[in-house]
């Protein structure tokens, strides 16, 4: 359990930095163009890992059509979640979008209870409520009481961030199911996921406008792809050892890293309020974890 938590914390630090990198260095790129280059780079980086580090067989004993269906479904949902998140990030500050998009545990916990028989303790229920309150605070402006509800419901960035959180909730439960119940090695799933996500967004990328500096920025995409490959490998190592309702909350503390970097380095507005929102998100997911 402790090793799993260590993997989850390490992935949260890497992914939080990754959120900042997207906003800082890749803002000119349409979401499909960015994804096709980064996920393609992650696929190429991860191939040697998949080839030389797998312990045992690439597929579990008794692999059947259901296994491949789940792999494809989780991978396709990952692409949808990433597109929604990047679209939200294009329309809003990282310190605004991150606390909303990373309340993934609010969606993970009910899914794991309904589909995988996970039990919800009173402390975990309280954690879900506290994490949900982070959405309110992220939308709060002094002197307003009900306005954050309207803003969260009508602002495109908030809607896309919530959609991405819901999609990532399905993805995290699916990853846990693949790693534990179906005993699929990360070295099998990740290259397939990177490849399917790349294929998923390729038609959209082909129709998008590619910035003139794309060729010059290819080393940056390669570096971002390496970061994505390492972080995702750590996430799956965590899901091999932890329930999704524990691993996902820890992984999604990346919101705090993103808020700190966005507020300090990008000097985004309402930093203090959004730092409180990130703190609430962390408090909520900590309660979920301890419960």
C-alpha positions as a Markdown table, in Angstrom:
| # | Residue | x | y | z |
|---|---|---|---|---|
| 1 | Unk | 0.0 | 0.0 | 0.0 |
| 2 | Unk | 2.8 | 2.5 | 0.9 |
| 3 | Unk | 4.7 | 1.8 | -2.3 |
| 4 | Unk | 1.4 | 2.4 | -4.2 |
| 5 | Unk | 0.9 | 5.7 | -2.5 |
| 6 | Unk | 4.5 | 6.6 | -3.3 |
| 7 | Unk | 3.9 | 5.9 | -7.0 |
| 8 | Unk | 0.7 | 8.0 | -6.9 |
| 9 | Unk | 2.4 | 11.0 | -5.2 |
| 10 | Unk | 5.3 | 10.9 | -7.7 |
| 11 | Unk | 2.9 | 10.8 | -10.6 |
| 12 | Unk | 0.9 | 13.7 | -9.1 |
| 13 | Unk | 4.0 | 15.9 | -9.0 |
| 14 | Unk | 5.0 | 15.1 | -12.6 |
| 15 | Unk | 1.4 | 15.6 | -13.9 |
| 16 | Unk | 1.0 | 18.9 | -12.0 |
| 17 | Unk | 4.2 | 20.2 | -13.7 |
| 18 | Unk | 2.8 | 18.9 | -17.0 |
| 19 | Unk | -0.3 | 21.0 | -16.7 |
| 20 | Unk | 1.8 | 24.1 | -16.2 |
| 21 | Unk | 4.0 | 23.1 | -19.2 |
| 22 | Unk | 0.9 | 22.8 | -21.5 |
| 23 | Unk | -0.3 | 26.3 | -20.6 |
| 24 | Unk | 3.2 | 27.8 | -20.7 |
| 25 | Unk | 4.7 | 26.4 | -23.8 |
| 26 | Unk | 1.9 | 24.9 | -26.0 |
| 27 | Unk | -0.9 | 27.5 | -25.9 |
| 28 | Unk | -0.8 | 28.3 | -29.6 |
| 29 | Unk | -1.5 | 24.7 | -30.6 |
| 30 | Unk | -5.0 | 23.4 | -31.2 |
| 31 | Unk | -5.8 | 20.6 | -28.8 |
| 32 | Unk | -5.9 | 17.8 | -31.5 |
| 33 | Unk | -2.5 | 18.9 | -32.9 |
| 34 | Unk | -0.9 | 19.0 | -29.5 |
| 35 | Unk | -2.3 | 15.6 | -28.5 |
| 36 | Unk | -1.3 | 13.8 | -31.7 |
| 37 | Unk | 2.3 | 15.0 | -31.3 |
| 38 | Unk | 2.6 | 14.4 | -27.6 |
| 39 | Unk | 0.8 | 11.1 | -27.4 |
| 40 | Unk | 2.7 | 9.9 | -30.5 |
| 41 | Unk | 6.0 | 10.9 | -28.8 |
| 42 | Unk | 4.9 | 9.1 | -25.6 |
| 43 | Unk | 4.2 | 6.0 | -27.7 |
| 44 | Unk | 7.7 | 6.0 | -29.2 |
| 45 | Unk | 9.3 | 6.7 | -25.8 |
| 46 | Unk | 7.4 | 3.9 | -24.2 |
| 47 | Unk | 8.1 | 1.1 | -26.8 |
| 48 | Unk | 11.5 | 0.2 | -25.4 |
| 49 | Unk | 10.1 | 0.1 | -21.8 |
| 50 | Unk | 7.3 | -2.2 | -23.0 |
| 51 | Unk | 9.9 | -4.4 | -24.9 |
| 52 | Unk | 12.5 | -4.8 | -22.1 |
| 53 | Unk | 10.8 | -4.4 | -18.7 |
| 54 | Unk | 7.7 | -6.6 | -18.8 |
| 55 | Unk | 7.8 | -9.3 | -16.1 |
| 56 | Unk | 6.2 | -12.4 | -17.7 |
| 57 | Unk | 3.6 | -12.4 | -20.5 |
| 58 | Unk | 2.2 | -9.4 | -22.2 |
| 59 | Unk | -1.3 | -10.7 | -21.9 |
| 60 | Unk | -2.8 | -12.5 | -18.8 |
| 61 | Unk | -3.9 | -16.1 | -19.0 |
| 62 | Unk | -7.4 | -16.4 | -20.5 |
| 63 | Unk | -7.3 | -13.1 | -22.3 |
| 64 | Unk | -10.5 | -12.8 | -24.4 |
| 65 | Unk | -12.6 | -10.3 | -26.3 |
| 66 | Unk | -13.8 | -8.6 | -23.1 |
| 67 | Unk | -10.2 | -7.7 | -22.2 |
| 68 | Unk | -9.6 | -6.1 | -25.6 |
| 69 | Unk | -12.9 | -4.3 | -25.4 |
| 70 | Unk | -12.0 | -2.8 | -22.1 |
| 71 | Unk | -8.6 | -1.8 | -23.3 |
| 72 | Unk | -10.1 | 0.0 | -26.3 |
| 73 | Unk | -12.9 | 1.6 | -24.3 |
| 74 | Unk | -10.5 | 3.0 | -21.6 |
| 75 | Unk | -8.1 | 4.3 | -24.3 |
| 76 | Unk | -10.8 | 6.0 | -26.3 |
| 77 | Unk | -12.3 | 7.5 | -23.2 |
| 78 | Unk | -8.8 | 8.8 | -22.3 |
| 79 | Unk | -8.7 | 10.6 | -25.7 |
| 80 | Unk | -12.1 | 12.2 | -25.0 |
| 81 | Unk | -11.0 | 13.2 | -21.5 |
| 82 | Unk | -7.8 | 14.8 | -22.7 |
| 83 | Unk | -9.6 | 16.7 | -25.5 |
| 84 | Unk | -12.1 | 18.1 | -23.0 |
| 85 | Unk | -9.4 | 19.1 | -20.5 |
| 86 | Unk | -7.2 | 20.8 | -23.1 |
| 87 | Unk | -10.2 | 22.6 | -24.5 |
| 88 | Unk | -11.0 | 23.9 | -21.0 |
| 89 | Unk | -7.3 | 24.9 | -20.5 |
| 90 | Unk | -7.4 | 26.9 | -23.7 |
| 91 | Unk | -10.4 | 28.8 | -22.4 |
| 92 | Unk | -9.5 | 29.4 | -18.8 |
| 93 | Unk | -6.5 | 29.9 | -16.5 |
| 94 | Unk | -4.7 | 26.8 | -15.3 |
| 95 | Unk | -5.4 | 27.8 | -11.7 |
| 96 | Unk | -9.1 | 28.0 | -12.5 |
| 97 | Unk | -9.4 | 24.9 | -14.6 |
| 98 | Unk | -7.2 | 22.5 | -12.5 |
| 99 | Unk | -9.3 | 22.5 | -9.3 |
| 100 | Unk | -12.4 | 21.8 | -11.3 |
| 101 | Unk | -11.0 | 19.2 | -13.7 |
| 102 | Unk | -9.2 | 17.3 | -10.9 |
| 103 | Unk | -12.2 | 16.4 | -8.8 |
| 104 | Unk | -12.1 | 13.1 | -10.5 |
| 105 | Unk | -12.6 | 11.2 | -7.2 |
| 106 | Unk | -16.1 | 12.5 | -7.0 |
| 107 | Unk | -16.9 | 10.4 | -10.1 |
| 108 | Unk | -14.5 | 7.5 | -9.3 |
| 109 | Unk | -16.0 | 6.6 | -5.9 |
| 110 | Unk | -19.6 | 6.0 | -7.0 |
| 111 | Unk | -18.4 | 4.1 | -10.1 |
| 112 | Unk | -16.2 | 1.9 | -8.0 |
| 113 | Unk | -19.0 | 1.3 | -5.5 |
| 114 | Unk | -21.5 | 0.4 | -8.2 |
| 115 | Unk | -19.2 | -1.6 | -10.6 |
| 116 | Unk | -16.5 | -3.1 | -8.4 |
| 117 | Unk | -18.1 | -3.3 | -5.0 |
| 118 | Unk | -16.0 | -0.7 | -3.2 |
| 119 | Unk | -17.5 | 0.5 | 0.1 |
| 120 | Unk | -18.1 | 4.1 | 1.0 |
| 121 | Unk | -17.3 | 5.2 | 4.6 |
| 122 | Unk | -18.7 | 8.4 | 6.2 |
| 123 | Unk | -15.3 | 10.0 | 6.0 |
| 124 | Unk | -15.1 | 9.3 | 2.3 |
| 125 | Unk | -18.6 | 10.7 | 1.8 |
| 126 | Unk | -17.5 | 13.8 | 3.5 |
| 127 | Unk | -14.4 | 13.9 | 1.3 |
| 128 | Unk | -16.6 | 13.8 | -1.8 |
| 129 | Unk | -18.6 | 16.8 | -0.5 |
| 130 | Unk | -15.5 | 18.8 | 0.3 |
| 131 | Unk | -13.9 | 18.1 | -3.1 |
| 132 | Unk | -17.2 | 19.2 | -4.7 |
| 133 | Unk | -17.0 | 22.4 | -2.7 |
| 134 | Unk | -13.7 | 23.1 | -4.5 |
| 135 | Unk | -15.8 | 23.7 | -7.7 |
| 136 | Unk | -17.8 | 26.4 | -5.9 |
| 137 | Unk | -14.7 | 28.1 | -4.5 |
| 138 | Unk | -12.9 | 28.1 | -7.8 |
| 139 | Unk | -15.8 | 30.0 | -9.3 |
| 140 | Unk | -16.2 | 32.4 | -6.3 |
| 141 | Unk | -15.7 | 36.1 | -6.4 |
| 142 | Unk | -15.9 | 38.3 | -3.3 |
| 143 | Unk | -19.4 | 39.6 | -2.6 |
| 144 | Unk | -21.1 | 36.8 | -4.6 |
| 145 | Unk | -23.0 | 33.9 | -3.1 |
| 146 | Unk | -25.0 | 32.2 | -5.8 |
| 147 | Unk | -23.0 | 33.5 | -8.8 |
| 148 | Unk | -20.4 | 30.6 | -8.7 |
| 149 | Unk | -23.2 | 28.1 | -9.4 |
| 150 | Unk | -24.3 | 30.1 | -12.4 |
| 151 | Unk | -20.7 | 30.5 | -13.6 |
| 152 | Unk | -19.9 | 26.8 | -13.2 |
| 153 | Unk | -23.0 | 25.9 | -15.1 |
| 154 | Unk | -22.6 | 28.4 | -17.9 |
| 155 | Unk | -18.9 | 29.0 | -18.4 |
| 156 | Unk | -17.5 | 26.9 | -21.2 |
| 157 | Unk | -14.2 | 26.3 | -19.4 |
| 158 | Unk | -15.9 | 25.0 | -16.3 |
| 159 | Unk | -18.3 | 22.8 | -18.3 |
| 160 | Unk | -15.4 | 21.3 | -20.2 |
| 161 | Unk | -13.3 | 20.8 | -17.0 |
| 162 | Unk | -16.2 | 19.0 | -15.4 |
| 163 | Unk | -16.7 | 16.9 | -18.5 |
| 164 | Unk | -13.1 | 15.9 | -18.4 |
| 165 | Unk | -13.3 | 15.1 | -14.7 |
| 166 | Unk | -16.2 | 12.7 | -15.3 |
| 167 | Unk | -14.4 | 11.1 | -18.3 |
| 168 | Unk | -11.2 | 10.7 | -16.2 |
| 169 | Unk | -13.3 | 9.1 | -13.5 |
| 170 | Unk | -14.3 | 6.4 | -15.9 |
| 171 | Unk | -10.7 | 6.1 | -17.1 |
| 172 | Unk | -9.3 | 5.7 | -13.6 |
| 173 | Unk | -11.8 | 3.0 | -12.6 |
| 174 | Unk | -11.1 | 1.2 | -15.9 |
| 175 | Unk | -7.3 | 1.4 | -15.3 |
| 176 | Unk | -7.7 | -0.1 | -11.8 |
| 177 | Unk | -10.0 | -2.9 | -13.3 |
| 178 | Unk | -7.4 | -3.6 | -16.0 |
| 179 | Unk | -4.4 | -3.6 | -13.6 |
| 180 | Unk | -6.0 | -5.6 | -10.8 |
| 181 | Unk | -9.1 | -7.7 | -11.8 |
| 182 | Unk | -7.8 | -8.4 | -15.3 |
| 183 | Unk | -4.1 | -8.5 | -14.4 |
| 184 | Unk | -2.9 | -6.6 | -17.5 |
| 185 | Unk | 0.7 | -5.4 | -17.3 |
| 186 | Unk | 1.2 | -1.6 | -17.7 |
| 187 | Unk | 3.8 | -2.4 | -20.4 |
| 188 | Unk | 0.9 | -3.8 | -22.5 |
| 189 | Unk | -1.7 | -1.3 | -21.9 |
| 190 | Unk | 0.2 | 2.0 | -22.1 |
| 191 | Unk | 1.6 | 1.7 | -25.7 |
| 192 | Unk | -1.8 | 0.6 | -26.9 |
| 193 | Unk | -3.4 | 3.5 | -25.1 |
| 194 | Unk | -0.9 | 6.0 | -26.5 |
| 195 | Unk | -1.4 | 4.6 | -30.0 |
| 196 | Unk | -5.2 | 4.6 | -29.8 |
| 197 | Unk | -5.4 | 8.1 | -28.4 |
| 198 | Unk | -3.1 | 9.3 | -31.2 |
| 199 | Unk | -5.3 | 7.6 | -33.8 |
| 200 | Unk | -8.4 | 9.0 | -32.0 |
| 201 | Unk | -7.3 | 12.6 | -32.5 |
| 202 | Unk | -5.5 | 12.2 | -35.8 |
| 203 | Unk | -8.5 | 13.1 | -38.0 |
| 204 | Unk | -9.2 | 16.2 | -36.0 |
| 205 | Unk | -5.5 | 17.2 | -36.1 |
| 206 | Unk | -5.5 | 16.7 | -39.9 |
| 207 | Unk | -8.2 | 19.3 | -40.2 |
| 208 | Unk | -6.7 | 21.8 | -37.7 |
| 209 | Unk | -4.4 | 24.7 | -38.3 |
| 210 | Unk | -0.8 | 23.8 | -37.5 |
| 211 | Unk | 1.3 | 26.7 | -36.3 |
| 212 | Unk | 4.3 | 27.7 | -38.4 |
| 213 | Unk | 6.7 | 26.9 | -35.5 |
| 214 | Unk | 5.6 | 23.2 | -35.2 |
| 215 | Unk | 8.8 | 21.9 | -36.7 |
| 216 | Unk | 11.0 | 24.1 | -34.4 |
| 217 | Unk | 9.0 | 22.9 | -31.4 |
| 218 | Unk | 9.4 | 19.2 | -32.0 |
| 219 | Unk | 12.0 | 18.8 | -29.3 |
| 220 | Unk | 9.6 | 20.3 | -26.8 |
| 221 | Unk | 6.9 | 17.8 | -27.9 |
| 222 | Unk | 9.4 | 15.0 | -27.5 |
| 223 | Unk | 10.2 | 16.2 | -23.9 |
| 224 | Unk | 6.5 | 16.5 | -23.1 |
| 225 | Unk | 5.9 | 13.0 | -24.5 |
| 226 | Unk | 8.6 | 11.6 | -22.2 |
| 227 | Unk | 7.0 | 13.3 | -19.2 |
| 228 | Unk | 3.6 | 11.8 | -20.2 |
| 229 | Unk | 5.1 | 8.3 | -20.6 |
| 230 | Unk | 6.8 | 8.3 | -17.2 |
| 231 | Unk | 3.9 | 9.8 | -15.3 |
| 232 | Unk | 1.4 | 7.4 | -16.8 |
| 233 | Unk | 3.7 | 4.4 | -16.0 |
| 234 | Unk | 3.8 | 5.6 | -12.4 |
| 235 | Unk | 0.0 | 5.9 | -12.3 |
| 236 | Unk | -0.5 | 2.3 | -13.5 |
| 237 | Unk | 2.0 | 1.1 | -11.0 |
| 238 | Unk | -0.1 | 2.8 | -8.3 |
| 239 | Unk | -3.3 | 1.3 | -9.7 |
| 240 | Unk | -1.7 | -2.2 | -9.5 |
| 241 | Unk | -1.5 | -1.7 | -5.7 |
| 242 | Unk | -4.3 | 0.6 | -4.7 |
| 243 | Unk | -8.1 | 0.8 | -5.2 |
| 244 | Unk | -9.0 | 3.5 | -7.7 |
| 245 | Unk | -10.9 | 5.4 | -4.9 |
| 246 | Unk | -7.5 | 5.8 | -3.1 |
| 247 | Unk | -5.1 | 6.0 | -6.0 |
| 248 | Unk | -7.1 | 8.5 | -8.0 |
| 249 | Unk | -7.5 | 11.1 | -5.2 |
| 250 | Unk | -3.7 | 11.1 | -4.7 |
| 251 | Unk | -2.9 | 11.3 | -8.4 |
| 252 | Unk | -5.3 | 14.2 | -8.8 |
| 253 | Unk | -3.5 | 16.3 | -6.2 |
| 254 | Unk | -1.6 | 17.4 | -9.3 |
| 255 | Unk | -4.2 | 20.3 | -9.2 |
| 256 | Unk | -2.3 | 21.9 | -6.3 |
| 257 | Unk | 1.0 | 21.8 | -8.2 |
| 258 | Unk | -0.7 | 23.3 | -11.3 |
| 259 | Unk | -2.4 | 26.1 | -9.2 |
| 260 | Unk | 0.9 | 27.0 | -7.5 |
| 261 | Unk | 2.8 | 27.1 | -10.8 |
| 262 | Unk | 0.0 | 28.9 | -12.6 |
| 263 | Unk | -0.4 | 31.5 | -9.9 |
| 264 | Unk | 3.3 | 32.1 | -9.2 |
| 265 | Unk | 4.9 | 31.8 | -12.6 |
| 266 | Unk | 2.0 | 32.8 | -14.9 |
| 267 | Unk | 0.7 | 35.5 | -12.5 |
| 268 | Unk | -2.9 | 34.4 | -13.0 |
| 269 | Unk | -5.8 | 36.3 | -11.5 |
| 270 | Unk | -7.7 | 35.3 | -8.3 |
| 271 | Unk | -4.7 | 33.1 | -7.3 |
| 272 | Unk | -5.6 | 33.2 | -3.6 |
| 273 | Unk | -9.2 | 32.1 | -4.1 |
| 274 | Unk | -8.1 | 29.3 | -6.4 |
| 275 | Unk | -5.4 | 28.2 | -4.0 |
| 276 | Unk | -8.1 | 27.8 | -1.5 |
| 277 | Unk | -10.1 | 25.7 | -4.0 |
| 278 | Unk | -7.1 | 23.5 | -4.6 |
| 279 | Unk | -6.6 | 23.2 | -0.9 |
| 280 | Unk | -10.2 | 22.1 | -0.5 |
| 281 | Unk | -9.7 | 19.6 | -3.3 |
| 282 | Unk | -6.7 | 18.2 | -1.5 |
| 283 | Unk | -8.6 | 18.1 | 1.8 |
| 284 | Unk | -11.5 | 16.2 | 0.2 |
| 285 | Unk | -9.3 | 13.7 | -1.5 |
| 286 | Unk | -7.3 | 13.2 | 1.7 |
| 287 | Unk | -10.5 | 12.4 | 3.5 |
| 288 | Unk | -11.4 | 9.9 | 0.8 |
| 289 | Unk | -8.0 | 8.3 | 1.0 |
| 290 | Unk | -8.0 | 8.1 | 4.8 |
| 291 | Unk | -11.6 | 6.8 | 4.9 |
